[in-house]
């Protein structure tokens, strides 16, 4: 193949850093408890894909993400020394569970001061609303049908970030784990990041025509 043939066939590729993650954190109001939980905080809805005073997912804090894998498991049947593979169920990760992980840039709280405004705090409040650290009970969320779940979309963007060229939407997502926030005296000129792993029910994949 000549260089001319390659450059004609290769349109230019996609860039790893052209992406956006949209996620609305469910809103809820903590139920009063006796004794009260430490500093109970209300969490309100965050706008999708925008810089939000209430700390929603936005283009400025999600450092790394991926569109989920799409795997059809196999049902093997052995016959006379051969293993024949038949298609089984679909899963979205190599672990066999529907999980998805995102890396987030930690940031300081914003305004107003009486709200949970940075993503680390908001995600922990969301997790605590699902199952309280203190009481091992859930908090009534305010949005049905399954109030602690949300929808997350992962979008791949074109070179200028003006058009969505691929999109995967995760339905019924909720935070299963929030990684440690590591700190170290000898770490100079480094920012904090943390990972969040979500469970979800299923996803779909859409590509621009």
Secondary structure, DSSP 4 states (H G I P E B T S, - for coil): --HHHHHHH------TT-EEEEEPPPPB-PPP-SSPPTT---B----TTS--TT----TTTEEE--PPP-EEEEEEEEETTEEEEEEEEEESSTTSS-EEEEEEE-----SSTTS--SHHHHHHHHHHHHS-TTTS----BSSSSSTT-EEEEEEEE-TTS-SEEEEEEEEEEEEEEE------TT--S---EEEEEEE-SEEEEEE--
